[in-house]
């Protein structure tokens, strides 16, 4: 089971997060032969001050 952790600036809309996770999942399926429906991803959101 592949695992991915995505860190983003806080406040991104749900569609933005979904697009990132869908794209990441598709890339893992194509590159590493990840089985269909084998998704384990976490999105962590941080304040801008944590990226300075």
mmCIF entry with sequence, helices, sheets and N, C-alpha, C, O atoms, coordinates in Angstrom:
data_MODEL
# 
_entry.id   MODEL 
# 
_entity.id                         1 
_entity.type                       polymer 
_entity.pdbx_number_of_molecules   1 
# 
_entity_poly.entity_id                      1 
_entity_poly.type                           'polypeptide(L)' 
_entity_poly.nstd_linkage                   no 
_entity_poly.nstd_monomer                   no 
_entity_poly.pdbx_seq_one_letter_code       
;(UNK)(UNK)(UNK)(UNK)(UNK)(UNK)(UNK)(UNK)(UNK)(UNK)(UNK)(UNK)(UNK)(UNK)(UNK)(UNK)
(UNK)(UNK)(UNK)(UNK)(UNK)(UNK)(UNK)(UNK)(UNK)(UNK)(UNK)(UNK)(UNK)(UNK)(UNK)(UNK)
(UNK)(UNK)(UNK)(UNK)(UNK)(UNK)(UNK)(UNK)(UNK)(UNK)(UNK)(UNK)(UNK)(UNK)(UNK)(UNK)
(UNK)(UNK)(UNK)(UNK)
;
_entity_poly.pdbx_seq_one_letter_code_can   XXXXXXXXXXXXXXXXXXXXXXXXXXXXXXXXXXXXXXXXXXXXXXXXXXXX 
_entity_poly.pdbx_strand_id                 A 
# 
loop_
_entity_poly_seq.entity_id 
_entity_poly_seq.num 
_entity_poly_seq.mon_id 
_entity_poly_seq.hetero 
1 1  UNK n 
1 2  UNK n 
1 3  UNK n 
1 4  UNK n 
1 5  UNK n 
1 6  UNK n 
1 7  UNK n 
1 8  UNK n 
1 9  UNK n 
1 10 UNK n 
1 11 UNK n 
1 12 UNK n 
1 13 UNK n 
1 14 UNK n 
1 15 UNK n 
1 16 UNK n 
1 17 UNK n 
1 18 UNK n 
1 19 UNK n 
1 20 UNK n 
1 21 UNK n 
1 22 UNK n 
1 23 UNK n 
1 24 UNK n 
1 25 UNK n 
1 26 UNK n 
1 27 UNK n 
1 28 UNK n 
1 29 UNK n 
1 30 UNK n 
1 31 UNK n 
1 32 UNK n 
1 33 UNK n 
1 34 UNK n 
1 35 UNK n 
1 36 UNK n 
1 37 UNK n 
1 38 UNK n 
1 39 UNK n 
1 40 UNK n 
1 41 UNK n 
1 42 UNK n 
1 43 UNK n 
1 44 UNK n 
1 45 UNK n 
1 46 UNK n 
1 47 UNK n 
1 48 UNK n 
1 49 UNK n 
1 50 UNK n 
1 51 UNK n 
1 52 UNK n 
# 
_struct_asym.id          A 
_struct_asym.entity_id   1 
# 
loop_
_struct_conf.conf_type_id 
_struct_conf.id 
_struct_conf.pdbx_PDB_helix_id 
_struct_conf.beg_label_comp_id 
_struct_conf.beg_label_asym_id 
_struct_conf.beg_label_seq_id 
_struct_conf.pdbx_beg_PDB_ins_code 
_struct_conf.end_label_comp_id 
_struct_conf.end_label_asym_id 
_struct_conf.end_label_seq_id 
_struct_conf.pdbx_end_PDB_ins_code 
_struct_conf.beg_auth_comp_id 
_struct_conf.beg_auth_asym_id 
_struct_conf.beg_auth_seq_id 
_struct_conf.end_auth_comp_id 
_struct_conf.end_auth_asym_id 
_struct_conf.end_auth_seq_id 
_struct_conf.pdbx_PDB_helix_class 
_struct_conf.details 
_struct_conf.pdbx_PDB_helix_length 
HELX_P HELX_P1 AA1 UNK A 14 ? UNK A 32 ? UNK A 14 UNK A 32 1 ? 19 
HELX_P HELX_P2 AA2 UNK A 48 ? UNK A 51 ? UNK A 48 UNK A 51 5 ? 4  
# 
_struct_conf_type.id          HELX_P 
_struct_conf_type.criteria    ? 
_struct_conf_type.reference   ? 
# 
_struct_sheet.id               AA1 
_struct_sheet.type             ? 
_struct_sheet.number_strands   2 
_struct_sheet.details          ? 
# 
_struct_sheet_order.sheet_id     AA1 
_struct_sheet_order.range_id_1   1 
_struct_sheet_order.range_id_2   2 
_struct_sheet_order.offset       ? 
_struct_sheet_order.sense        parallel 
# 
loop_
_struct_sheet_range.sheet_id 
_struct_sheet_range.id 
_struct_sheet_range.beg_label_comp_id 
_struct_sheet_range.beg_label_asym_id 
_struct_sheet_range.beg_label_seq_id 
_struct_sheet_range.pdbx_beg_PDB_ins_code 
_struct_sheet_range.end_label_comp_id 
_struct_sheet_range.end_label_asym_id 
_struct_sheet_range.end_label_seq_id 
_struct_sheet_range.pdbx_end_PDB_ins_code 
_struct_sheet_range.beg_auth_comp_id 
_struct_sheet_range.beg_auth_asym_id 
_struct_sheet_range.beg_auth_seq_id 
_struct_sheet_range.end_auth_comp_id 
_struct_sheet_range.end_auth_asym_id 
_struct_sheet_range.end_auth_seq_id 
AA1 1 UNK A 4  ? UNK A 9  ? UNK A 4  UNK A 9  
AA1 2 UNK A 41 ? UNK A 46 ? UNK A 41 UNK A 46 
# 
loop_
_atom_site.group_PDB 
_atom_site.id 
_atom_site.type_symbol 
_atom_site.label_atom_id 
_atom_site.label_alt_id 
_atom_site.label_comp_id 
_atom_site.label_asym_id 
_atom_site.label_entity_id 
_atom_site.label_seq_id 
_atom_site.pdbx_PDB_ins_code 
_atom_site.Cartn_x 
_atom_site.Cartn_y 
_atom_site.Cartn_z 
_atom_site.occupancy 
_atom_site.B_iso_or_equiv 
_atom_site.pdbx_formal_charge 
_atom_site.auth_seq_id 
_atom_site.auth_comp_id 
_atom_site.auth_asym_id 
_atom_site.auth_atom_id 
_atom_site.pdbx_PDB_model_num 
ATOM 1   N N  . UNK A 1 1  ? 0.843   -1.170 0.000   1.00 0.00 ? 1  UNK A N  1 
ATOM 2   C CA . UNK A 1 1  ? 0.000   0.000  0.000   1.00 0.00 ? 1  UNK A CA 1 
ATOM 3   C C  . UNK A 1 1  ? 0.891   1.236  0.000   1.00 0.00 ? 1  UNK A C  1 
ATOM 4   O O  . UNK A 1 1  ? 1.657   1.438  0.942   1.00 0.00 ? 1  UNK A O  1 
ATOM 5   N N  . UNK A 1 2  ? 0.807   2.063  -1.032  1.00 0.00 ? 2  UNK A N  1 
ATOM 6   C CA . UNK A 1 2  ? 1.582   3.300  -1.061  1.00 0.00 ? 2  UNK A CA 1 
ATOM 7   C C  . UNK A 1 2  ? 0.978   4.329  -0.111  1.00 0.00 ? 2  UNK A C  1 
ATOM 8   O O  . UNK A 1 2  ? -0.227  4.335  0.140   1.00 0.00 ? 2  UNK A O  1 
ATOM 9   N N  . UNK A 1 3  ? 1.822   5.178  0.401   1.00 0.00 ? 3  UNK A N  1 
ATOM 10  C CA . UNK A 1 3  ? 1.397   6.234  1.307   1.00 0.00 ? 3  UNK A CA 1 
ATOM 11  C C  . UNK A 1 3  ? 1.963   7.552  0.813   1.00 0.00 ? 3  UNK A C  1 
ATOM 12  O O  . UNK A 1 3  ? 3.136   7.629  0.446   1.00 0.00 ? 3  UNK A O  1 
ATOM 13  N N  . UNK A 1 4  ? 1.142   8.580  0.802   1.00 0.00 ? 4  UNK A N  1 
ATOM 14  C CA . UNK A 1 4  ? 1.605   9.906  0.386   1.00 0.00 ? 4  UNK A CA 1 
ATOM 15  C C  . UNK A 1 4  ? 1.114   10.937 1.381   1.00 0.00 ? 4  UNK A C  1 
ATOM 16  O O  . UNK A 1 4  ? -0.020  10.876 1.856   1.00 0.00 ? 4  UNK A O  1 
ATOM 17  N N  . UNK A 1 5  ? 1.980   11.878 1.688   1.00 0.00 ? 5  UNK A N  1 
ATOM 18  C CA . UNK A 1 5  ? 1.627   12.994 2.568   1.00 0.00 ? 5  UNK A CA 1 
ATOM 19  C C  . UNK A 1 5  ? 1.841   14.276 1.776   1.00 0.00 ? 5  UNK A C  1 
ATOM 20  O O  . UNK A 1 5  ? 2.914   14.495 1.215   1.00 0.00 ? 5  UNK A O  1 
ATOM 21  N N  . UNK A 1 6  ? 0.821   15.117 1.733   1.00 0.00 ? 6  UNK A N  1 
ATOM 22  C CA . UNK A 1 6  ? 0.870   16.366 0.979   1.00 0.00 ? 6  UNK A CA 1 
ATOM 23  C C  . UNK A 1 6  ? 0.713   17.516 1.968   1.00 0.00 ? 6  UNK A C  1 
ATOM 24  O O  . UNK A 1 6  ? -0.238  17.541 2.749   1.00 0.00 ? 6  UNK A O  1 
ATOM 25  N N  . UNK A 1 7  ? 1.640   18.463 1.937   1.00 0.00 ? 7  UNK A N  1 
ATOM 26  C CA . UNK A 1 7  ? 1.587   19.646 2.792   1.00 0.00 ? 7  UNK A CA 1 
ATOM 27  C C  . UNK A 1 7  ? 1.231   20.862 1.947   1.00 0.00 ? 7  UNK A C  1 
ATOM 28  O O  . UNK A 1 7  ? 1.855   21.120 0.918   1.00 0.00 ? 7  UNK A O  1 
ATOM 29  N N  . UNK A 1 8  ? 0.220   21.607 2.391   1.00 0.00 ? 8  UNK A N  1 
ATOM 30  C CA . UNK A 1 8  ? -0.269  22.766 1.648   1.00 0.00 ? 8  UNK A CA 1 
ATOM 31  C C  . UNK A 1 8  ? -0.427  23.964 2.569   1.00 0.00 ? 8  UNK A C  1 
ATOM 32  O O  . UNK A 1 8  ? -0.501  23.833 3.791   1.00 0.00 ? 8  UNK A O  1 
ATOM 33  N N  . UNK A 1 9  ? -0.476  25.137 1.948   1.00 0.00 ? 9  UNK A N  1 
ATOM 34  C CA . UNK A 1 9  ? -0.861  26.323 2.690   1.00 0.00 ? 9  UNK A CA 1 
ATOM 35  C C  . UNK A 1 9  ? -2.322  26.192 3.081   1.00 0.00 ? 9  UNK A C  1 
ATOM 36  O O  . UNK A 1 9  ? -3.138  25.719 2.289   1.00 0.00 ? 9  UNK A O  1 
ATOM 37  N N  . UNK A 1 10 ? -2.652  26.596 4.269   1.00 0.00 ? 10 UNK A N  1 
ATOM 38  C CA . UNK A 1 10 ? -4.025  26.528 4.767   1.00 0.00 ? 10 UNK A CA 1 
ATOM 39  C C  . UNK A 1 10 ? -4.945  27.416 3.938   1.00 0.00 ? 10 UNK A C  1 
ATOM 40  O O  . UNK A 1 10 ? -4.570  28.511 3.521   1.00 0.00 ? 10 UNK A O  1 
ATOM 41  N N  . UNK A 1 11 ? -6.154  26.919 3.710   1.00 0.00 ? 11 UNK A N  1 
ATOM 42  C CA . UNK A 1 11 ? -7.163  27.720 3.037   1.00 0.00 ? 11 UNK A CA 1 
ATOM 43  C C  . UNK A 1 11 ? -7.423  27.378 1.579   1.00 0.00 ? 11 UNK A C  1 
ATOM 44  O O  . UNK A 1 11 ? -8.219  28.051 0.924   1.00 0.00 ? 11 UNK A O  1 
ATOM 45  N N  . UNK A 1 12 ? -6.770  26.351 1.060   1.00 0.00 ? 12 UNK A N  1 
ATOM 46  C CA . UNK A 1 12 ? -7.037  25.962 -0.324  1.00 0.00 ? 12 UNK A CA 1 
ATOM 47  C C  . UNK A 1 12 ? -8.434  25.344 -0.421  1.00 0.00 ? 12 UNK A C  1 
ATOM 48  O O  . UNK A 1 12 ? -8.862  24.643 0.496   1.00 0.00 ? 12 UNK A O  1 
ATOM 49  N N  . UNK A 1 13 ? -9.137  25.592 -1.508  1.00 0.00 ? 13 UNK A N  1 
ATOM 50  C CA . UNK A 1 13 ? -10.491 25.039 -1.638  1.00 0.00 ? 13 UNK A CA 1 
ATOM 51  C C  . UNK A 1 13 ? -10.457 23.515 -1.824  1.00 0.00 ? 13 UNK A C  1 
ATOM 52  O O  . UNK A 1 13 ? -9.452  22.965 -2.275  1.00 0.00 ? 13 UNK A O  1 
ATOM 53  N N  . UNK A 1 14 ? -11.554 22.841 -1.477  1.00 0.00 ? 14 UNK A N  1 
ATOM 54  C CA . UNK A 1 14 ? -11.613 21.381 -1.605  1.00 0.00 ? 14 UNK A CA 1 
ATOM 55  C C  . UNK A 1 14 ? -11.267 20.880 -3.007  1.00 0.00 ? 14 UNK A C  1 
ATOM 56  O O  . UNK A 1 14 ? -10.605 19.851 -3.145  1.00 0.00 ? 14 UNK A O  1 
ATOM 57  N N  . UNK A 1 15 ? -11.698 21.579 -4.035  1.00 0.00 ? 15 UNK A N  1 
ATOM 58  C CA . UNK A 1 15 ? -11.403 21.152 -5.403  1.00 0.00 ? 15 UNK A CA 1 
ATOM 59  C C  . UNK A 1 15 ? -9.917  21.156 -5.708  1.00 0.00 ? 15 UNK A C  1 
ATOM 60  O O  . UNK A 1 15 ? -9.433  20.310 -6.459  1.00 0.00 ? 15 UNK A O  1 
ATOM 61  N N  . UNK A 1 16 ? -9.198  22.093 -5.136  1.00 0.00 ? 16 UNK A N  1 
ATOM 62  C CA . UNK A 1 16 ? -7.738  22.184 -5.312  1.00 0.00 ? 16 UNK A CA 1 
ATOM 63  C C  . UNK A 1 16 ? -7.065  20.961 -4.680  1.00 0.00 ? 16 UNK A C  1 
ATOM 64  O O  . UNK A 1 16 ? -6.217  20.315 -5.296  1.00 0.00 ? 16 UNK A O  1 
ATOM 65  N N  . UNK A 1 17 ? -7.461  20.657 -3.442  1.00 0.00 ? 17 UNK A N  1 
ATOM 66  C CA . UNK A 1 17 ? -6.889  19.496 -2.751  1.00 0.00 ? 17 UNK A CA 1 
ATOM 67  C C  . UNK A 1 17 ? -7.220  18.206 -3.502  1.00 0.00 ? 17 UNK A C  1 
ATOM 68  O O  . UNK A 1 17 ? -6.363  17.337 -3.658  1.00 0.00 ? 17 UNK A O  1 
ATOM 69  N N  . UNK A 1 18 ? -8.464  18.086 -3.964  1.00 0.00 ? 18 UNK A N  1 
ATOM 70  C CA . UNK A 1 18 ? -8.872  16.879 -4.694  1.00 0.00 ? 18 UNK A CA 1 
ATOM 71  C C  . UNK A 1 18 ? -8.065  16.719 -5.979  1.00 0.00 ? 18 UNK A C  1 
ATOM 72  O O  . UNK A 1 18 ? -7.642  15.610 -6.307  1.00 0.00 ? 18 UNK A O  1 
ATOM 73  N N  . UNK A 1 19 ? -7.849  17.810 -6.708  1.00 0.00 ? 19 UNK A N  1 
ATOM 74  C CA . UNK A 1 19 ? -7.084  17.741 -7.955  1.00 0.00 ? 19 UNK A CA 1 
ATOM 75  C C  . UNK A 1 19 ? -5.654  17.277 -7.693  1.00 0.00 ? 19 UNK A C  1 
ATOM 76  O O  . UNK A 1 19 ? -5.113  16.480 -8.459  1.00 0.00 ? 19 UNK A O  1 
ATOM 77  N N  . UNK A 1 20 ? -5.045  17.763 -6.629  1.00 0.00 ? 20 UNK A N  1 
ATOM 78  C CA . UNK A 1 20 ? -3.686  17.335 -6.290  1.00 0.00 ? 20 UNK A CA 1 
ATOM 79  C C  . UNK A 1 20 ? -3.663  15.846 -5.957  1.00 0.00 ? 20 UNK A C  1 
ATOM 80  O O  . UNK A 1 20 ? -2.822  15.106 -6.468  1.00 0.00 ? 20 UNK A O  1 
ATOM 81  N N  . UNK A 1 21 ? -4.577  15.411 -5.110  1.00 0.00 ? 21 UNK A N  1 
ATOM 82  C CA . UNK A 1 21 ? -4.593  13.999 -4.717  1.00 0.00 ? 21 UNK A CA 1 
ATOM 83  C C  . UNK A 1 21 ? -4.931  13.082 -5.890  1.00 0.00 ? 21 UNK A C  1 
ATOM 84  O O  . UNK A 1 21 ? -4.335  12.013 -6.022  1.00 0.00 ? 21 UNK A O  1 
ATOM 85  N N  . UNK A 1 22 ? -5.862  13.476 -6.731  1.00 0.00 ? 22 UNK A N  1 
ATOM 86  C CA . UNK A 1 22 ? -6.195  12.665 -7.906  1.00 0.00 ? 22 UNK A CA 1 
ATOM 87  C C  . UNK A 1 22 ? -5.009  12.554 -8.852  1.00 0.00 ? 22 UNK A C  1 
ATOM 88  O O  . UNK A 1 22 ? -4.737  11.477 -9.383  1.00 0.00 ? 22 UNK A O  1 
ATOM 89  N N  . UNK A 1 23 ? -4.302  13.657 -9.067  1.00 0.00 ? 23 UNK A N  1 
ATOM 90  C CA . UNK A 1 23 ? -3.132  13.651 -9.954  1.00 0.00 ? 23 UNK A CA 1 
ATOM 91  C C  . UNK A 1 23 ? -2.008  12.804 -9.375  1.00 0.00 ? 23 UNK A C  1 
ATOM 92  O O  . UNK A 1 23 ? -1.352  12.054 -10.099 1.00 0.00 ? 23 UNK A O  1 
ATOM 93  N N  . UNK A 1 24 ? -1.788  12.924 -8.078  1.00 0.00 ? 24 UNK A N  1 
ATOM 94  C CA . UNK A 1 24 ? -0.752  12.127 -7.417  1.00 0.00 ? 24 UNK A CA 1 
ATOM 95  C C  . UNK A 1 24 ? -1.077  10.641 -7.504  1.00 0.00 ? 24 UNK A C  1 
ATOM 96  O O  . UNK A 1 24 ? -0.202  9.823  -7.790  1.00 0.00 ? 24 UNK A O  1 
ATOM 97  N N  . UNK A 1 25 ? -2.324  10.298 -7.259  1.00 0.00 ? 25 UNK A N  1 
ATOM 98  C CA . UNK A 1 25 ? -2.756  8.903  -7.342  1.00 0.00 ? 25 UNK A CA 1 
ATOM 99  C C  . UNK A 1 25 ? -2.567  8.347  -8.759  1.00 0.00 ? 25 UNK A C  1 
ATOM 100 O O  . UNK A 1 25 ? -2.088  7.226  -8.931  1.00 0.00 ? 25 UNK A O  1 
ATOM 101 N N  . UNK A 1 26 ? -2.943  9.127  -9.757  1.00 0.00 ? 26 UNK A N  1 
ATOM 102 C CA . UNK A 1 26 ? -2.783  8.687  -11.141 1.00 0.00 ? 26 UNK A CA 1 
ATOM 103 C C  . UNK A 1 26 ? -1.310  8.481  -11.484 1.00 0.00 ? 26 UNK A C  1 
ATOM 104 O O  . UNK A 1 26 ? -0.956  7.506  -12.148 1.00 0.00 ? 26 UNK A O  1 
ATOM 105 N N  . UNK A 1 27 ? -0.457  9.388  -11.036 1.00 0.00 ? 27 UNK A N  1 
ATOM 106 C CA . UNK A 1 27 ? 0.985   9.257  -11.300 1.00 0.00 ? 27 UNK A CA 1 
ATOM 107 C C  . UNK A 1 27 ? 1.546   8.010  -10.616 1.00 0.00 ? 27 UNK A C  1 
ATOM 108 O O  . UNK A 1 27 ? 2.378   7.313  -11.199 1.00 0.00 ? 27 UNK A O  1 
ATOM 109 N N  . UNK A 1 28 ? 1.108   7.720  -9.397  1.00 0.00 ? 28 UNK A N  1 
ATOM 110 C CA . UNK A 1 28 ? 1.585   6.510  -8.707  1.00 0.00 ? 28 UNK A CA 1 
ATOM 111 C C  . UNK A 1 28 ? 1.095   5.256  -9.411  1.00 0.00 ? 28 UNK A C  1 
ATOM 112 O O  . UNK A 1 28 ? 1.829   4.273  -9.501  1.00 0.00 ? 28 UNK A O  1 
ATOM 113 N N  . UNK A 1 29 ? -0.130  5.274  -9.908  1.00 0.00 ? 29 UNK A N  1 
ATOM 114 C CA . UNK A 1 29 ? -0.650  4.103  -10.634 1.00 0.00 ? 29 UNK A CA 1 
ATOM 115 C C  . UNK A 1 29 ? 0.158   3.845  -11.896 1.00 0.00 ? 29 UNK A C  1 
ATOM 116 O O  . UNK A 1 29 ? 0.472   2.699  -12.216 1.00 0.00 ? 29 UNK A O  1 
ATOM 117 N N  . UNK A 1 30 ? 0.497   4.924  -12.619 1.00 0.00 ? 30 UNK A N  1 
ATOM 118 C CA . UNK A 1 30 ? 1.241   4.773  -13.870 1.00 0.00 ? 30 UNK A CA 1 
ATOM 119 C C  . UNK A 1 30 ? 2.698   4.409  -13.637 1.00 0.00 ? 30 UNK A C  1 
ATOM 120 O O  . UNK A 1 30 ? 3.270   3.621  -14.390 1.00 0.00 ? 30 UNK A O  1 
ATOM 121 N N  . UNK A 1 31 ? 3.298   4.975  -12.607 1.00 0.00 ? 31 UNK A N  1 
ATOM 122 C CA . UNK A 1 31 ? 4.735   4.790  -12.374 1.00 0.00 ? 31 UNK A CA 1 
ATOM 123 C C  . UNK A 1 31 ? 5.075   3.539  -11.578 1.00 0.00 ? 31 UNK A C  1 
ATOM 124 O O  . UNK A 1 31 ? 6.088   2.887  -11.833 1.00 0.00 ? 31 UNK A O  1 
ATOM 125 N N  . UNK A 1 32 ? 4.224   3.206  -10.611 1.00 0.00 ? 32 UNK A N  1 
ATOM 126 C CA . UNK A 1 32 ? 4.558   2.121  -9.689  1.00 0.00 ? 32 UNK A CA 1 
ATOM 127 C C  . UNK A 1 32 ? 3.547   0.975  -9.701  1.00 0.00 ? 32 UNK A C  1 
ATOM 128 O O  . UNK A 1 32 ? 3.585   0.107  -8.829  1.00 0.00 ? 32 UNK A O  1 
ATOM 129 N N  . UNK A 1 33 ? 2.661   0.967  -10.666 1.00 0.00 ? 33 UNK A N  1 
ATOM 130 C CA . UNK A 1 33 ? 1.653   -0.092 -10.796 1.00 0.00 ? 33 UNK A CA 1 
ATOM 131 C C  . UNK A 1 33 ? 0.822   -0.257 -9.523  1.00 0.00 ? 33 UNK A C  1 
ATOM 132 O O  . UNK A 1 33 ? 0.552   -1.377 -9.091  1.00 0.00 ? 33 UNK A O  1 
ATOM 133 N N  . UNK A 1 34 ? 0.422   0.862  -8.932  1.00 0.00 ? 34 UNK A N  1 
ATOM 134 C CA . UNK A 1 34 ? -0.431  0.829  -7.750  1.00 0.00 ? 34 UNK A CA 1 
ATOM 135 C C  . UNK A 1 34 ? -1.812  0.323  -8.175  1.00 0.00 ? 34 UNK A C  1 
ATOM 136 O O  . UNK A 1 34 ? -2.366  0.814  -9.158  1.00 0.00 ? 34 UNK A O  1 
ATOM 137 N N  . UNK A 1 35 ? -2.371  -0.642 -7.457  1.00 0.00 ? 35 UNK A N  1 
ATOM 138 C CA . UNK A 1 35 ? -3.681  -1.177 -7.814  1.00 0.00 ? 35 UNK A CA 1 
ATOM 139 C C  . UNK A 1 35 ? -4.788  -0.124 -7.707  1.00 0.00 ? 35 UNK A C  1 
ATOM 140 O O  . UNK A 1 35 ? -4.688  0.830  -6.936  1.00 0.00 ? 35 UNK A O  1 
ATOM 141 N N  . UNK A 1 36 ? -5.823  -0.320 -8.486  1.00 0.00 ? 36 UNK A N  1 
ATOM 142 C CA . UNK A 1 36 ? -6.979  0.575  -8.434  1.00 0.00 ? 36 UNK A CA 1 
ATOM 143 C C  . UNK A 1 36 ? -7.593  0.552  -7.036  1.00 0.00 ? 36 UNK A C  1 
ATOM 144 O O  . UNK A 1 36 ? -7.681  -0.498 -6.400  1.00 0.00 ? 36 UNK A O  1 
ATOM 145 N N  . UNK A 1 37 ? -8.011  1.714  -6.576  1.00 0.00 ? 37 UNK A N  1 
ATOM 146 C CA . UNK A 1 37 ? -8.629  1.906  -5.259  1.00 0.00 ? 37 UNK A CA 1 
ATOM 147 C C  . UNK A 1 37 ? -7.674  1.685  -4.090  1.00 0.00 ? 37 UNK A C  1 
ATOM 148 O O  . UNK A 1 37 ? -8.122  1.538  -2.953  1.00 0.00 ? 37 UNK A O  1 
ATOM 149 N N  . UNK A 1 38 ? -6.374  1.660  -4.345  1.00 0.00 ? 38 UNK A N  1 
ATOM 150 C CA . UNK A 1 38 ? -5.378  1.530  -3.278  1.00 0.00 ? 38 UNK A CA 1 
ATOM 151 C C  . UNK A 1 38 ? -4.818  2.927  -2.995  1.00 0.00 ? 38 UNK A C  1 
ATOM 152 O O  . UNK A 1 38 ? -3.713  3.266  -3.418  1.00 0.00 ? 38 UNK A O  1 
ATOM 153 N N  . UNK A 1 39 ? -5.599  3.720  -2.279  1.00 0.00 ? 39 UNK A N  1 
ATOM 154 C CA . UNK A 1 39 ? -5.237  5.110  -1.983  1.00 0.00 ? 39 UNK A CA 1 
ATOM 155 C C  . UNK A 1 39 ? -5.100  5.285  -0.481  1.00 0.00 ? 39 UNK A C  1 
ATOM 156 O O  . UNK A 1 39 ? -6.000  4.949  0.289   1.00 0.00 ? 39 UNK A O  1 
ATOM 157 N N  . UNK A 1 40 ? -3.957  5.816  -0.084  1.00 0.00 ? 40 UNK A N  1 
ATOM 158 C CA . UNK A 1 40 ? -3.749  6.169  1.312   1.00 0.00 ? 40 UNK A CA 1 
ATOM 159 C C  . UNK A 1 40 ? -2.954  7.462  1.308   1.00 0.00 ? 40 UNK A C  1 
ATOM 160 O O  . UNK A 1 40 ? -1.727  7.445  1.202   1.00 0.00 ? 40 UNK A O  1 
ATOM 161 N N  . UNK A 1 41 ? -3.653  8.580  1.424   1.00 0.00 ? 41 UNK A N  1 
ATOM 162 C CA . UNK A 1 41 ? -3.028  9.898  1.331   1.00 0.00 ? 41 UNK A CA 1 
ATOM 163 C C  . UNK A 1 41 ? -3.533  10.790 2.449   1.00 0.00 ? 41 UNK A C  1 
ATOM 164 O O  . UNK A 1 41 ? -4.694  10.720 2.852   1.00 0.00 ? 41 UNK A O  1 
ATOM 165 N N  . UNK A 1 42 ? -2.643  11.620 2.934   1.00 0.00 ? 42 UNK A N  1 
ATOM 166 C CA . UNK A 1 42 ? -2.974  12.578 3.989   1.00 0.00 ? 42 UNK A CA 1 
ATOM 167 C C  . UNK A 1 42 ? -2.650  13.970 3.486   1.00 0.00 ? 42 UNK A C  1 
ATOM 168 O O  . UNK A 1 42 ? -1.590  14.195 2.901   1.00 0.00 ? 42 UNK A O  1 
ATOM 169 N N  . UNK A 1 43 ? -3.558  14.900 3.712   1.00 0.00 ? 43 UNK A N  1 
ATOM 170 C CA . UNK A 1 43 ? -3.314  16.315 3.401   1.00 0.00 ? 43 UNK A CA 1 
ATOM 171 C C  . UNK A 1 43 ? -3.164  17.045 4.730   1.00 0.00 ? 43 UNK A C  1 
ATOM 172 O O  . UNK A 1 43 ? -4.038  16.979 5.594   1.00 0.00 ? 43 UNK A O  1 
ATOM 173 N N  . UNK A 1 44 ? -2.046  17.738 4.875   1.00 0.00 ? 44 UNK A N  1 
ATOM 174 C CA . UNK A 1 44 ? -1.814  18.559 6.058   1.00 0.00 ? 44 UNK A CA 1 
ATOM 175 C C  . UNK A 1 44 ? -1.765  20.009 5.603   1.00 0.00 ? 44 UNK A C  1 
ATOM 176 O O  . UNK A 1 44 ? -1.096  20.336 4.623   1.00 0.00 ? 44 UNK A O  1 
ATOM 177 N N  . UNK A 1 45 ? -2.469  20.868 6.309   1.00 0.00 ? 45 UNK A N  1 
ATOM 178 C CA . UNK A 1 45 ? -2.499  22.275 5.945   1.00 0.00 ? 45 UNK A CA 1 
ATOM 179 C C  . UNK A 1 45 ? -1.815  23.102 7.037   1.00 0.00 ? 45 UNK A C  1 
ATOM 180 O O  . UNK A 1 45 ? -2.007  22.865 8.229   1.00 0.00 ? 45 UNK A O  1 
ATOM 181 N N  . UNK A 1 46 ? -1.019  24.070 6.604   1.00 0.00 ? 46 UNK A N  1 
ATOM 182 C CA . UNK A 1 46 ? -0.244  24.886 7.528   1.00 0.00 ? 46 UNK A CA 1 
ATOM 183 C C  . UNK A 1 46 ? -0.445  26.370 7.244   1.00 0.00 ? 46 UNK A C  1 
ATOM 184 O O  . UNK A 1 46 ? -0.708  26.770 6.109   1.00 0.00 ? 46 UNK A O  1 
ATOM 185 N N  . UNK A 1 47 ? -0.321  27.160 8.268   1.00 0.00 ? 47 UNK A N  1 
ATOM 186 C CA . UNK A 1 47 ? -0.348  28.612 8.117   1.00 0.00 ? 47 UNK A CA 1 
ATOM 187 C C  . UNK A 1 47 ? 0.872   29.052 7.303   1.00 0.00 ? 47 UNK A C  1 
ATOM 188 O O  . UNK A 1 47 ? 1.903   28.380 7.308   1.00 0.00 ? 47 UNK A O  1 
ATOM 189 N N  . UNK A 1 48 ? 0.746   30.178 6.609   1.00 0.00 ? 48 UNK A N  1 
ATOM 190 C CA . UNK A 1 48 ? 1.843   30.698 5.803   1.00 0.00 ? 48 UNK A CA 1 
ATOM 191 C C  . UNK A 1 48 ? 3.115   30.882 6.621   1.00 0.00 ? 48 UNK A C  1 
ATOM 192 O O  . UNK A 1 48 ? 4.215   30.649 6.121   1.00 0.00 ? 48 UNK A O  1 
ATOM 193 N N  . UNK A 1 49 ? 2.970   31.296 7.867   1.00 0.00 ? 49 UNK A N  1 
ATOM 194 C CA . UNK A 1 49 ? 4.139   31.547 8.710   1.00 0.00 ? 49 UNK A CA 1 
ATOM 195 C C  . UNK A 1 49 ? 4.982   30.281 8.925   1.00 0.00 ? 49 UNK A C  1 
ATOM 196 O O  . UNK A 1 49 ? 6.162   30.382 9.264   1.00 0.00 ? 49 UNK A O  1 
ATOM 197 N N  . UNK A 1 50 ? 4.402   29.108 8.735   1.00 0.00 ? 50 UNK A N  1 
ATOM 198 C CA . UNK A 1 50 ? 5.165   27.865 8.866   1.00 0.00 ? 50 UNK A CA 1 
ATOM 199 C C  . UNK A 1 50 ? 6.039   27.580 7.650   1.00 0.00 ? 50 UNK A C  1 
ATOM 200 O O  . UNK A 1 50 ? 6.901   26.704 7.710   1.00 0.00 ? 50 UNK A O  1 
ATOM 201 N N  . UNK A 1 51 ? 5.838   28.291 6.564   1.00 0.00 ? 51 UNK A N  1 
ATOM 202 C CA . UNK A 1 51 ? 6.624   28.092 5.370   1.00 0.00 ? 51 UNK A CA 1 
ATOM 203 C C  . UNK A 1 51 ? 7.747   29.113 5.230   1.00 0.00 ? 51 UNK A C  1 
ATOM 204 O O  . UNK A 1 51 ? 8.532   29.024 4.286   1.00 0.00 ? 51 UNK A O  1 
ATOM 205 N N  . UNK A 1 52 ? 7.848   30.083 6.142   1.00 0.00 ? 52 UNK A N  1 
ATOM 206 C CA . UNK A 1 52 ? 8.884   31.126 6.059   1.00 0.00 ? 52 UNK A CA 1 
ATOM 207 C C  . UNK A 1 52 ? 10.216  30.609 6.542   1.00 0.00 ? 52 UNK A C  1 
ATOM 208 O O  . UNK A 1 52 ? 11.201  31.347 6.543   1.00 0.00 ? 52 UNK A O  1 
# 
